[in-house]
Amino acid sequence: MKAPRFAYARPASIAEALALLAEHKDEARVLAGGQSLVPMLNFRLAAPRVLVDVNRIAALSGIKVAKNHVRIGALTRHAELGRSADIARHLPLVAAAIPHIAHPAIRNRGTFGGSCALGDPAAELPACALALGATFIAAGKKGERRIAAQDFFKGLYATALKPGELLIAAEFPLPKPGYASAFGELARRHGDYAMVGVAAHGSTQGKKFSDMRVVFFGVADRPGRAAQFERALEGRPAAAESIEAALAKLDADLSPRADLHGSAATKLHLAKVLAGRVLKQMDGVAT
Ligand SMILES: Cc1cc2nc3c(=O)[nH]c(=O)nc-3n(C[C@H](O)[C@H](O)[C@H](O)COP(=O)(O)OP(=O)(O)OC[C@H]3O[C@@H](n4cnc5c(N)ncnc54)[C@H](O)[C@@H]3O)c2cc1C
């Protein structure tokens, strides 16, 4: 199928993009990598009157390491994250997630901001942002505002972004010494969206788990932390036995719905198996 008719604008600055979004309100849609939006147009699942193509706005791109955080511009491509020495060094969780996102052609165009603004519940980068305690920065007519990752993902394809706002970047705190992370997902074929995924981050210093953030994706309408599981790990020896003992808590944390991939019981089982595998891969965990 072909996309419905639309007008096309290619602003050169954030200010120009915001003016266009303010002018056209609900009838405008931001175009970043186009890897989700263009199929939605072609399937007529979206029919914006105006596409605001932000690909020429240099200020939206790039990875910058500051004293306390790593800033990822919204327009930074998945492939750029995968190639970045700064991401590999400071945010190994993000580096580990990238090869699971689709295929090289899609990673060459798809953007960090597009993935987070879309809010697909089975996407990898939103889960990493939540596990690492990132803060999103959105710009609108009234200036910029900061939104913690835990408040950003509101539900199925729903985020805290308001009409007329542009996601411009996210800041990821630099991990503290002794912190480790691990990532894994189960998909029918490599590159497919996850049936279930886990992004974990926390301290294994002193051979004990502490401050664990264990995020599941692909099992609910948005990525979410497993609070009881995290609590069961707190202060326990960083060892396989502690992980096995805590896995039962996932019955309370997760209530997956049946989907095309399997029944609710199957998804819960897969989530437990995957969580066990992922946590045991963390640096500092004795297996
Ligand atoms: C075959 C296929 C397989 C895929 N597999 C995966 C996968 O396994 N995991 C995964 O995570 N993704 C997957 N994707 C999606 C891919 O990662 C997309 O890149 C991503 O979902 C959207 O990013 P984009 O830059 O292409 O955004 P676009 O398609 O351009 O936009 C997506 C949405 O976000 C909005 N938007 C974009 N940028 C901004 C911004 N800066 N501010 C406000 N709103 C904005 C757009 O208006 C639109 O609503 C797949 C895509 C395809 C086609």
The ligand as an SDF file (V2000), in Angstrom:
LIG
                    3D

 53 58  0  0  0  0  0  0  0  0999 V2000
   11.4190   -5.0190   10.2760 C   0  0  0  0  0  0  0  0  0  0  0  0
   11.6500   -4.1650   11.4830 C   0  0  0  0  0  0  0  0  0  0  0  0
   12.1030   -4.7620   12.6430 C   0  0  0  0  0  0  0  0  0  0  0  0
   12.3090   -3.9930   13.7810 C   0  0  0  0  0  0  0  0  0  0  0  0
   12.7780   -4.6070   14.9170 N   0  0  0  0  0  0  0  0  0  0  0  0
   12.9800   -3.8740   16.0220 C   0  0  0  0  0  0  0  0  0  0  0  0
   13.4570   -4.4630   17.2170 C   0  0  0  0  0  0  0  0  0  0  0  0
   13.7310   -5.6660   17.2780 O   0  0  0  0  0  0  0  0  0  0  0  0
   13.6100   -3.6670   18.3080 N   0  0  0  0  0  0  0  0  0  0  0  0
   13.3240   -2.3160   18.2790 C   0  0  0  0  0  0  0  0  0  0  0  0
   13.4660   -1.6410   19.3010 O   0  0  0  0  0  0  0  0  0  0  0  0
   12.9030   -1.7320   17.1730 N   0  0  0  0  0  0  0  0  0  0  0  0
   12.7200   -2.4690   16.0370 C   0  0  0  0  0  0  0  0  0  0  0  0
   12.2790   -1.8390   14.9110 N   0  0  0  0  0  0  0  0  0  0  0  0
   11.9840   -0.4040   14.9590 C   0  0  0  0  0  0  0  0  0  0  0  0
   13.2270    0.4340   14.7760 C   0  0  0  0  0  0  0  0  0  0  0  0
   14.0800    0.2840   15.8920 O   0  0  0  0  0  0  0  0  0  0  0  0
   12.8540    1.9070   14.6520 C   0  0  0  0  0  0  0  0  0  0  0  0
   14.0010    2.5580   14.3390 O   0  0  0  0  0  0  0  0  0  0  0  0
   12.2730    2.6040   15.8630 C   0  0  0  0  0  0  0  0  0  0  0  0
   11.1700    1.9890   16.3710 O   0  0  0  0  0  0  0  0  0  0  0  0
   11.7700    4.0060   15.5180 C   0  0  0  0  0  0  0  0  0  0  0  0
   12.8420    4.8110   15.2690 O   0  0  0  0  0  0  0  0  0  0  0  0
   12.8680    5.7340   14.0180 P   0  0  0  0  0  0  0  0  0  0  0  0
   14.0200    6.6550   14.1950 O   0  0  0  0  0  0  0  0  0  0  0  0
   12.8440    4.9060   12.7840 O   0  0  0  0  0  0  0  0  0  0  0  0
   11.5150    6.5930   14.2130 O   0  0  0  0  0  0  0  0  0  0  0  0
   10.3670    6.9760   13.2010 P   0  0  0  0  0  0  0  0  0  0  0  0
    9.8360    5.7650   12.5300 O   0  0  0  0  0  0  0  0  0  0  0  0
   10.8110    8.1010   12.3440 O   0  0  0  0  0  0  0  0  0  0  0  0
    9.3090    7.5370   14.2670 O   0  0  0  0  0  0  0  0  0  0  0  0
    8.6680    6.6710   15.1800 C   0  0  0  0  0  0  0  0  0  0  0  0
    7.6960    7.4950   16.0630 C   0  0  0  0  0  0  0  0  0  0  0  0
    8.4320    8.3260   16.9590 O   0  0  0  0  0  0  0  0  0  0  0  0
    8.1240    9.7240   16.7270 C   0  0  0  0  0  0  0  0  0  0  0  0
    9.4050   10.4380   16.8740 N   0  0  0  0  0  0  0  0  0  0  0  0
   10.5860   10.1270   16.2820 C   0  0  0  0  0  0  0  0  0  0  0  0
   11.5660   10.9290   16.7310 N   0  0  0  0  0  0  0  0  0  0  0  0
   10.9880   11.7860   17.6130 C   0  0  0  0  0  0  0  0  0  0  0  0
   11.4790   12.8620   18.4060 C   0  0  0  0  0  0  0  0  0  0  0  0
   12.7750   13.2070   18.4090 N   0  0  0  0  0  0  0  0  0  0  0  0
   10.5970   13.5250   19.2070 N   0  0  0  0  0  0  0  0  0  0  0  0
    9.2920   13.1850   19.2380 C   0  0  0  0  0  0  0  0  0  0  0  0
    8.7670   12.1680   18.5030 N   0  0  0  0  0  0  0  0  0  0  0  0
    9.6100   11.4850   17.7010 C   0  0  0  0  0  0  0  0  0  0  0  0
    7.5580    9.7690   15.3140 C   0  0  0  0  0  0  0  0  0  0  0  0
    6.7020   10.8780   15.1360 O   0  0  0  0  0  0  0  0  0  0  0  0
    6.8050    8.4430   15.2540 C   0  0  0  0  0  0  0  0  0  0  0  0
    5.5760    8.5490   15.9110 O   0  0  0  0  0  0  0  0  0  0  0  0
   12.0650   -2.5860   13.7590 C   0  0  0  0  0  0  0  0  0  0  0  0
   11.6190   -1.9700   12.5730 C   0  0  0  0  0  0  0  0  0  0  0  0
   11.4110   -2.7430   11.4480 C   0  0  0  0  0  0  0  0  0  0  0  0
   10.9290   -2.0790   10.1840 C   0  0  0  0  0  0  0  0  0  0  0  0
  1  2  1  0
  2  3  1  0
  2 52  2  0
  3  4  2  0
  4  5  1  0
  4 50  1  0
  5  6  2  0
  6  7  1  0
  6 13  1  0
  7  8  2  0
  7  9  1  0
  9 10  1  0
 10 11  2  0
 10 12  1  0
 12 13  2  0
 13 14  1  0
 14 15  1  0
 14 50  1  0
 15 16  1  0
 16 17  1  0
 16 18  1  0
 18 19  1  0
 18 20  1  0
 20 21  1  0
 20 22  1  0
 22 23  1  0
 23 24  1  0
 24 25  2  0
 24 26  1  0
 24 27  1  0
 27 28  1  0
 28 29  2  0
 28 30  1  0
 28 31  1  0
 31 32  1  0
 32 33  1  0
 33 34  1  0
 33 48  1  0
 34 35  1  0
 35 36  1  0
 35 46  1  0
 36 37  1  0
 36 45  1  0
 37 38  2  0
 38 39  1  0
 39 40  1  0
 39 45  2  0
 40 41  1  0
 40 42  2  0
 42 43  1  0
 43 44  2  0
 44 45  1  0
 46 47  1  0
 46 48  1  0
 48 49  1  0
 50 51  2  0
 51 52  1  0
 52 53  1  0
M  END
$$$$
